[in-house]
């Protein structure tokens, strides 16, 4: 496996400065935030893309993933990156998420990134059933999956505490409705721990869909607050054993 770091932790720095610092630490790859201030796809001019390519080349860094989960640029007052979600009641508002994800897929192709990550449906609205929300999510993501396949980029759904798909069981149910080789899973070890999905036992169950990992630590309370690996309660040795057992040779991004 190869180790990368997300530029999400460097939002106060330009992209070239962020990757310079990560290369100096010793990382081999970087996850690019498809968001402000680094790579919001809707505003990306050719010169911005060239700046990203130059920064990566100068620092000898590869792209592990493009994260299109976050949407700080929209600045929804409810939550800075969950909204607009795939399952917003307003179809026009959820179209912003769809368009953003399609643009992120095209950006990934242009930059040579293997995959992008996206949210797992967003928060379920009050009064909406989980099954109805899943049906809407599937309906919304299918044409985006077609676009991903056309662009030759993987579209990875990332289970998240508090959103539609939180657990491996829910992800596997979602995949029963998806027939696209372009759709896979970003397995976030911290998120799994938050919802009591033991990574050592759940990674083998969804290994055939995993195309990328996020890694961070979580306190023993299982409250969703990212910590530096080693400062929380996750048994990383067991996690790494499970990853090794699936013969994974891709990226693990510290998030």
SERO-4910 file (N, C-alpha, C, O; in steps of 0.05 Angstrom, whole numbers):
BEGIN
 pado doro    nc1    nc2    nc3   cac1   cac2   cac3    cc1    cc2    cc3    oc1    oc2    oc3
  Unk    A     17    -24      0      0      0      0     18     25      0     41     24      8
  Unk    A      6     47    -10     20     72    -12      6     93      6    -18     94      8
  Unk    A     22    111     18     12    130     38     10    158     26     29    168     14
  Unk    A    -14    170     29    -19    197     20    -31    214     42    -38    203     64
  Unk    A    -33    239     38    -45    257     57    -65    276     43    -60    284     20
  Unk    A    -87    283     56   -107    300     44   -101    330     48    -92    338     69
  Unk    A   -106    346     27   -101    375     29   -124    388     45   -123    412     50
  Unk    A   -143    372     55   -164    383     72   -152    395     98   -164    413    110
  Unk    A   -129    386    106   -116    397    130   -100    422    124    -88    434    142
  Unk    A    -99    431     99    -82    453     90    -99    475     76    -90    487     57
  Unk    A   -123    480     86   -140    499     73   -131    528     76   -141    545     62
  Unk    A   -113    533     94   -102    560     98    -78    565     80    -65    586     81
  Unk    A    -70    544     64    -47    546     47    -55    543     18    -75    530     12
  Unk    A    -39    554      0    -43    549    -29    -37    519    -34    -24    506    -18
  Unk    A    -47    510    -57    -41    482    -64    -11    477    -67     -1    457    -57
  Unk    A      4    494    -81     33    489    -83     47    488    -56     65    472    -52
  Unk    A     39    505    -38     51    505    -11     43    480      4     60    468     19
  Unk    A     18    471      1      9    447     15     25    423      6     34    407     23
  Unk    A     28    419    -20     43    395    -29     72    397    -24     86    377    -19
  Unk    A     83    421    -23    111    425    -16    116    414     13    135    400     18
  Unk    A     98    422     31    100    413     59     96    383     61    111    370     77
  Unk    A     78    371     46     73    343     48     96    327     37    103    306     47
  Unk    A    108    336     15    131    323      4    155    324     23    170    304     26
  Unk    A    157    346     37    179    349     56    176    329     79    196    319     90
  Unk    A    151    324     87    146    305    109    153    277     99    162    260    115
  Unk    A    149    271     74    156    245     63    133    229     51    136    206     44
  Unk    A    110    242     47     88    228     34     93    224      5    106    240     -8
  Unk    A     82    202     -6     85    196    -34     62    206    -51     65    209    -76
  Unk    A     40    212    -38     17    221    -53      0    241    -38      5    247    -15
  Unk    A    -19    253    -53    -35    274    -41    -64    270    -51    -69    264    -75
  Unk    A    -83    274    -33   -111    274    -40   -119    304    -44   -115    320    -26
  Unk    A   -130    310    -67   -136    338    -73   -166    343    -66   -183    328    -75
  Unk    A   -171    365    -52   -198    373    -46   -210    387    -70   -200    407    -79
  Unk    A   -231    376    -81   -245    389   -103   -264    410    -92   -288    408    -93
  Unk    A   -251    430    -79   -266    450    -64   -248    475    -62   -225    474    -69
  Unk    A   -259    496    -52   -243    519    -46   -225    513    -22   -234    499     -3
  Unk    A   -200    522    -21   -188    540    -40   -171    526    -61   -157    539    -77
  Unk    A   -171    499    -62   -151    485    -78   -161    478   -106   -146    482   -126
  Unk    A   -185    467   -109   -192    456   -136   -222    454   -139   -232    433   -146
  Unk    A   -236    477   -135   -265    477   -139   -270    475   -170   -263    493   -184
  Unk    A   -281    452   -179   -281    447   -208   -295    468   -225   -287    474   -247
  Unk    A   -316    480   -214   -331    500   -229   -315    524   -237   -321    538   -256
  Unk    A   -294    530   -221   -278    554   -226   -250    548   -237   -234    566   -239
  Unk    A   -245    522   -243   -218    515   -251   -212    523   -280   -224    512   -299
  Unk    A   -194    542   -283   -184    549   -310   -160    531   -317   -149    518   -300
  Unk    A   -153    532   -342   -130    515   -351   -105    522   -336    -89    504   -330
  Unk    A   -101    548   -330    -76    555   -316    -76    545   -287    -55    539   -276
  Unk    A   -100    542   -275   -101    530   -248    -94    500   -249    -80    490   -231
  Unk    A   -103    487   -269    -96    458   -272    -66    455   -277    -54    436   -267
  Unk    A    -55    473   -293    -27    472   -298    -11    477   -272     10    464   -268
  Unk    A    -20    495   -256     -7    500   -230     -7    475   -213     13    469   -200
  Unk    A    -29    460   -212    -30    435   -197    -11    415   -208      4    402   -193
  Unk    A    -10    412   -235      8    393   -247     37    400   -241     53    383   -234
  Unk    A     44    426   -242     72    434   -237     79    429   -208    101    419   -202
  Unk    A     61    435   -189     67    430   -161     71    401   -155     89    394   -140
  Unk    A     55    384   -168     58    355   -164     85    345   -176     99    329   -163
  Unk    A     91    355   -199    116    346   -213    141    355   -197    160    340   -193
  Unk    A    141    380   -189    164    391   -174    169    376   -149    192    372   -141
  Unk    A    147    368   -136    150    354   -110    149    324   -112    150    310    -92
  Unk    A    147    314   -137    147    285   -142    125    271   -126    129    250   -114
  Unk    A    101    282   -127     78    271   -113     57    261   -134     52    274   -154
  Unk    A     44    238   -127     23    228   -144     -4    236   -131     -5    244   -108
  Unk    A    -26    233   -146    -53    238   -135    -65    212   -126    -67    193   -141
  Unk    A    -72    210   -100    -85    186    -90   -114    186    -96   -126    165   -102
  Unk    A   -127    210    -96   -156    212    -98   -163    241   -101   -148    259    -91
  Unk    A   -186    247   -113   -197    274   -112   -223    272    -95   -241    258   -102
  Unk    A   -223    288    -74   -245    287    -55   -266    308    -63   -263    332    -60
  Unk    A   -289    297    -74   -311    315    -82   -334    314    -61   -356    323    -66
  Unk    A   -328    303    -38   -347    301    -16   -353    329     -5   -376    337     -3
  Unk    A   -332    345      0   -334    371     12   -346    391     -8   -339    391    -32
  Unk    A   -362    410      2   -373    431    -15   -374    457      1   -395    470      3
  Unk    A   -351    464     13   -349    490     27   -357    513      9   -367    534     19
  Unk    A   -352    511    -16   -357    533    -35   -386    542    -35   -392    565    -40
  Unk    A   -404    523    -30   -433    529    -30   -440    543     -4   -458    561     -3
  Unk    A   -427    536     18   -430    549     44   -459    547     54   -471    567     63
  Unk    A   -470    523     53   -497    519     64   -496    522     94   -479    511    107
  Unk    A   -514    538    106   -513    544    135   -518    520    152   -511    520    176
  Unk    A   -531    499    141   -536    475    158   -511    459    163   -507    448    185
  Unk    A   -493    458    144   -468    443    146   -451    449    122   -462    449     99
  Unk    A   -426    454    126   -410    466    105   -402    447     82   -393    456     61
  Unk    A   -406    420     86   -398    402     64   -417    379     59   -413    365     39
  Unk    A   -437    375     75   -457    355     69   -478    364     49   -490    348     35
  Unk    A   -482    390     48   -503    401     31   -491    418      8   -471    431     13
  Unk    A   -503    418    -15   -527    402    -22   -519    372    -25   -498    365    -35
  Unk    A   -538    355    -16   -533    326    -17   -546    314    -42   -560    328    -57
  Unk    A   -542    288    -45   -554    274    -67   -584    271    -64   -599    266    -83
  Unk    A   -594    275    -39   -622    269    -33   -637    293    -22   -656    290     -7
  Unk    A   -629    317    -30   -643    341    -23   -672    340    -32   -677    329    -54
  Unk    A   -691    350    -17   -719    350    -26   -723    367    -51   -739    361    -68
  Unk    A   -707    389    -54   -708    406    -77   -691    394    -99   -666    393    -96
  Unk    A   -703    386   -121   -687    373   -142   -667    392   -155   -646    383   -164
  Unk    A   -673    417   -155   -654    437   -167   -629    439   -149   -607    442   -159
  Unk    A   -634    437   -123   -611    440   -104   -593    415   -105   -569    417   -105
  Unk    A   -606    391   -107   -589    367   -108   -575    365   -135   -555    352   -138
  Unk    A   -586    379   -156   -572    379   -182   -545    393   -179   -527    387   -195
  Unk    A   -541    411   -160   -515    423   -156   -495    402   -148   -472    403   -157
  Unk    A   -503    384   -130   -485    361   -122   -479    344   -146   -456    337   -150
  Unk    A   -499    338   -162   -494    321   -185   -475    334   -205   -456    321   -214
  Unk    A   -480    359   -211   -462    374   -230   -434    375   -219   -414    372   -234
  Unk    A   -431    381   -193   -405    383   -181   -390    356   -184   -366    356   -190
  Unk    A   -404    334   -179   -391    308   -180   -382    301   -208   -360    290   -213
  Unk    A   -398    308   -228   -391    304   -256   -366    320   -263   -348    311   -277
  Unk    A   -366    345   -255   -343    362   -260   -318    351   -246   -296    353   -257
  Unk    A   -321    341   -222   -298    329   -208   -287    305   -222   -263    300   -223
  Unk    A   -305    289   -234   -296    265   -249   -280    274   -273   -259    262   -280
  Unk    A   -289    294   -287   -275    304   -310   -248    316   -302   -228    312   -316
  Unk    A   -248    331   -280   -222    342   -270   -203    319   -263   -179    321   -269
  Unk    A   -213    298   -251   -196    275   -244   -183    263   -269   -159    257   -269
  Unk    A   -199    261   -290   -188    250   -315   -166    269   -326   -145    259   -334
  Unk    A   -171    295   -325   -152    314   -335   -126    314   -319   -104    319   -331
  Unk    A   -128    310   -293   -104    310   -276    -91    283   -273    -69    280   -263
  Unk    A   -104    262   -283    -93    235   -281    -98    221   -255    -84    203   -247
  Unk    A   -119    230   -240   -127    217   -215   -143    192   -220   -159    191   -239
  Unk    A   -139    170   -205   -153    145   -210   -182    145   -201   -198    129   -211
  Unk    A   -188    162   -181   -215    161   -169   -223    187   -156   -206    204   -151
  Unk    A   -249    190   -151   -259    211   -134   -276    199   -113   -287    177   -116
  Unk    A   -279    213    -91   -297    204    -69   -321    223    -67   -319    247    -73
  Unk    A   -344    212    -59   -368    228    -55   -383    219    -30   -378    197    -19
  Unk    A   -402    235    -22   -417    229      2   -437    206     -4   -444    202    -27
  Unk    A   -445    192     18   -463    169     14   -492    176     16   -507    163     31
  Unk    A   -501    196      1   -529    202      0   -537    227     16   -558    239      9
  Unk    A   -522    235     36   -530    258     52   -549    251     75   -556    228     78
  Unk    A   -556    270     91   -574    265    114   -602    258    104   -612    270     85
  Unk    A   -614    239    117   -642    232    111   -660    253    123   -658    260    147
  Unk    A   -678    264    107   -696    285    115   -716    275    136   -724    252    134
  Unk    A   -724    292    155   -745    284    174   -770    275    159   -779    289    141
  Unk    A   -781    252    167   -805    242    155   -800    225    131   -818    212    120
  Unk    A   -775    223    121   -768    207     98   -758    180    108   -742    178    126
  Unk    A   -767    158     95   -758    132    103   -730    127     92   -723    139     71
  Unk    A   -715    109    105   -688    103     95   -690     90     67   -673     96     50
  Unk    A   -709     72     63   -711     59     37   -718     78     14   -708     76     -8
  Unk    A   -736     98     21   -742    118      0   -718    136     -6   -714    143    -29
  Unk    A   -703    142     15   -679    158     10   -658    143     -6   -645    154    -24
  Unk    A   -655    117     -1   -637    101    -16   -645     99    -46   -629    101    -64
  Unk    A   -671     96    -50   -681     95    -78   -675    121    -93   -667    120   -116
  Unk    A   -678    143    -79   -672    169    -92   -642    171    -97   -634    180   -119
  Unk    A   -625    163    -78   -596    164    -82   -588    148   -106   -572    157   -122
  Unk    A   -598    124   -108   -591    106   -130   -599    119   -157   -584    119   -176
  Unk    A   -623    131   -158   -633    144   -182   -615    168   -190   -609    172   -213
  Unk    A   -606    183   -170   -589    206   -175   -561    198   -184   -549    212   -201
  Unk    A   -550    177   -173   -522    171   -177   -517    154   -203   -495    154   -214
  Unk    A   -538    141   -213   -534    124   -236   -523    139   -261   -504    129   -273
  Unk    A   -535    162   -268   -523    176   -292   -495    187   -287   -479    189   -305
  Unk    A   -489    193   -261   -462    201   -255   -442    178   -257   -419    181   -265
  Unk    A   -452    154   -250   -435    130   -253   -429    125   -283   -407    117   -290
  Unk    A   -449    131   -300   -444    128   -328   -423    147   -338   -406    141   -354
  Unk    A   -424    172   -327   -404    192   -334   -376    183   -324   -356    187   -338
  Unk    A   -375    172   -300   -350    162   -289   -338    141   -307   -314    141   -313
  Unk    A   -354    122   -316   -345    101   -334   -334    113   -360   -314    103   -370
  Unk    A   -349    133   -371   -340    145   -395   -313    159   -392   -296    158   -410
  Unk    A   -309    172   -369   -284    186   -364   -261    167   -355   -238    176   -355
  Unk    A   -268    143   -348   -247    124   -340   -237    129   -312   -214    124   -305
  Unk    A   -255    140   -295   -248    147   -267   -267    133   -249   -291    131   -255
  Unk    A   -258    123   -226   -275    109   -207   -290    130   -190   -279    150   -181
  Unk    A   -316    124   -185   -332    140   -167   -336    124   -141   -350    104   -141
  Unk    A   -324    133   -120   -324    119    -95   -342    131    -74   -339    155    -67
  Unk    A   -361    116    -65   -380    125    -44   -367    119    -17   -356     98    -12
  Unk    A   -368    139      1   -355    138     27   -376    138     50   -387    159     56
  Unk    A   -381    115     62   -399    114     85   -391    134    107   -367    138    112
  Unk    A   -410    148    118   -404    169    137   -425    169    160   -449    166    155
  Unk    A   -416    172    185   -435    173    207   -455    196    204   -447    218    198
  Unk    A   -480    190    208   -501    210    206   -513    215    179   -532    230    176
  Unk    A   -502    201    158   -513    204    131   -528    179    123   -530    160    139
  Unk    A   -538    178     99   -555    156     90   -542    129     93   -553    111    106
  Unk    A   -517    127     83   -503    101     85   -481    105    106   -462    120    102
  Unk    A   -484     91    129   -465     93    151   -448     68    154   -424     70    161
  Unk    A   -460     45    149   -447     20    155   -441      4    130   -451     10    108
  Unk    A   -425    -17    133   -419    -35    111   -444    -49    102   -448    -53     78
  Unk    A   -462    -57    120   -487    -71    112   -503    -53     94   -514    -62     74
  Unk    A   -505    -27    101   -520     -8     84   -507     -4     57   -520     -2     37
  Unk    A   -480     -3     57   -466      0     32   -471    -24     14   -476    -21    -10
  Unk    A   -470    -48     25   -475    -72      9   -503    -73     -2   -508    -83    -24
  Unk    A   -522    -63     14   -550    -61      3   -551    -41    -20   -564    -46    -40
  Unk    A   -538    -19    -17   -536      1    -39   -525    -12    -64   -536     -7    -86
  Unk    A   -504    -27    -62   -491    -39    -85   -508    -60    -99   -503    -66   -123
  Unk    A   -528    -70    -86   -547    -88    -99   -563    -75   -121   -574    -88   -138
  Unk    A   -564    -48   -119   -580    -33   -139   -562    -19   -160   -572     -5   -177
  Unk    A   -536    -24   -158   -517    -11   -176   -504    -32   -194   -493    -52   -185
  Unk    A   -505    -27   -220   -492    -45   -239   -473    -29   -256   -477    -25   -280
  Unk    A   -452    -20   -243   -431     -4   -257   -404    -11   -247   -400    -10   -222
  Unk    A   -385    -18   -264   -358    -24   -255   -343      1   -245   -322     -1   -234
  Unk    A   -355     25   -250   -342     50   -242   -348     57   -213   -335     75   -203
  Unk    A   -367     44   -200   -374     51   -173   -361     32   -153   -362      8   -156
  Unk    A   -348     44   -133   -335     28   -113   -338     41    -86   -356     58    -81
  Unk    A   -320     34    -68   -322     43    -40   -296     56    -31   -274     46    -36
  Unk    A   -299     79    -18   -277     90     -2   -281     81     27   -300     91     39
  Unk    A   -265     64     37   -268     54     64   -253     72     83   -229     74     83
  Unk    A   -269     87     99   -257    105    119   -256     91    146   -276     85    158
  Unk    A   -231     85    155   -228     69    179   -239     83    203   -251     70    220
  Unk    A   -236    109    205   -248    124    228   -278    123    228   -290    120    249
  Unk    A   -290    127    204   -319    127    202   -330     99    211   -350     97    225
  Unk    A   -316     79    202   -325     51    209   -325     48    239   -343     37    251
  Unk    A   -303     58    252   -301     55    281   -324     71    295   -335     61    315
  Unk    A   -331     94    284   -352    110    296   -379     95    298   -394     99    317
  Unk    A   -385     79    277   -411     65    276   -408     36    285   -426     20    280
  Unk    A   -386     30    299   -381      3    310   -379    -19    289   -386    -42    293
  Unk    A   -370    -11    265   -363    -30    244   -333    -37    248   -316    -22    239
  Unk    A   -328    -59    261   -300    -66    266   -285    -70    239   -291    -88    224
  Unk    A   -266    -53    233   -252    -55    207   -240    -82    203   -239    -92    180
  Unk    A   -230    -95    224   -217   -121    221   -236   -142    210   -228   -161    197
  Unk    A   -262   -139    215   -282   -159    206   -298   -149    182   -308   -165    167
  Unk    A   -301   -122    180   -318   -112    158   -302   -107    132   -314   -109    110
  Unk    A   -277   -102    134   -261    -99    110   -262   -124     92   -266   -121     68
  Unk    A   -260   -148    103   -262   -172     86   -289   -174     73   -291   -185     51
  Unk    A   -310   -164     86   -337   -167     75   -342   -149     51   -358   -156     33
  Unk    A   -328   -127     49   -333   -109     26   -308   -105     10   -306    -86     -6
  Unk    A   -288   -122     14   -262   -119      1   -264   -117    -30   -249   -102    -42
  Unk    A   -283   -131    -42   -285   -131    -71   -293   -103    -82   -290    -98   -106
  Unk    A   -304    -86    -65   -312    -59    -74   -292    -37    -66   -293    -15    -77
  Unk    A   -274    -43    -47   -256    -22    -37   -235    -15    -58   -221    -32    -68
  Unk    A   -233     11    -64   -213     21    -83   -195     42    -71   -176     51    -83
  Unk    A   -201     50    -46   -185     71    -33   -192     70     -3   -214     63      5
  Unk    A   -173     78     14   -177     79     42   -172    108     53   -153    121     44
  Unk    A   -188    116     72   -181    139     89   -173    128    116   -185    109    126
  Unk    A   -154    141    129   -145    133    155   -142    157    173   -129    177    167
  Unk    A   -155    155    196   -153    174    218   -160    159    243   -172    138    242
  Unk    A   -153    171    266   -160    158    292   -185    171    303   -193    193    296
  Unk    A   -198    157    321   -223    165    335   -220    158    364   -210    137    371
  Unk    A   -230    176    381   -230    170    410   -247    146    417   -264    138    402
  Unk    A   -243    136    441   -258    112    450   -288    118    452   -304     99    453
  Unk    A   -296    143    454   -324    151    455   -339    145    428   -363    144    428
  Unk    A   -323    141    407   -333    137    380   -347    162    368   -361    161    349
  Unk    A   -342    185    381   -352    211    370   -336    217    345   -312    214    344
  Unk    A   -350    226    324   -338    231    298   -321    257    299   -330    278    291
  Unk    A   -297    254    309   -278    276    309   -251    264    302   -239    248    317
  Unk    A   -240    272    279   -215    260    270   -192    268    288   -189    290    296
  Unk    A   -175    247    293   -151    251    310   -127    240    295   -129    225    276
  Unk    A   -104    249    303    -79    239    292    -77    209    298    -81    200    321
  Unk    A    -70    192    278    -67    163    283    -49    158    306    -26    168    307
  Unk    A    -58    141    325    -43    135    348    -52    149    373    -45    142    396
  Unk    A    -68    171    370    -78    186    392   -106    178    401   -116    188    421
  Unk    A   -118    160    386   -145    151    393   -146    122    401   -126    112    413
  Unk    A   -168    108    395   -172     81    406   -173     60    384   -177     36    391
  Unk    A   -168     67    359   -170     47    338   -146     28    338   -123     36    342
  Unk    A   -152      2    334   -131    -18    333   -121    -19    304   -131    -34    287
  Unk    A   -101     -3    298    -91     -1    271    -76    -26    262    -76    -32    238
  Unk    A    -64    -40    280    -51    -65    273    -71    -85    261    -65    -97    240
  Unk    A    -94    -87    273   -115   -105    262   -125    -95    235   -130   -111    217
  Unk    A   -128    -69    233   -137    -57    207   -117    -63    185   -125    -71    163
  Unk    A    -91    -59    190    -71    -63    170    -69    -92    162    -63    -99    139
  Unk    A    -73   -110    182    -74   -139    176    -96   -145    156    -93   -161    137
  Unk    A   -120   -133    161   -143   -138    143   -137   -127    115   -145   -139     95
  Unk    A   -125   -103    114   -118    -92     87    -97   -109     73   -100   -114     49
  Unk    A    -78   -118     88    -57   -135     76    -69   -161     66    -62   -172     45
  Unk    A    -89   -172     81   -101   -198     74   -117   -196     47   -119   -216     33
  Unk    A   -127   -172     41   -142   -169     15   -123   -163     -8   -131   -158    -30
  Unk    A    -96   -163     -2    -75   -158    -22    -79   -131    -35    -76   -128    -60
  Unk    A    -86   -112    -20    -90    -85    -29    -63    -71    -34    -46    -71    -17
  Unk    A    -59    -59    -58    -34    -46    -64    -39    -17    -73    -21     -4    -85
  Unk    A    -62     -6    -65    -69     21    -73    -62     41    -51    -44     37    -35
  Unk    A    -77     64    -51    -71     86    -33    -86     85     -7   -110     77     -6
  Unk    A    -72     92     14    -85     97     40    -79    127     46    -56    135     49
  Unk    A   -100    143     48    -97    172     52   -104    179     80   -126    174     90
  Unk    A    -85    192     94    -90    202    121   -108    226    118   -102    246    104
  Unk    A   -131    225    131   -152    245    128   -159    258    155   -176    276    156
***
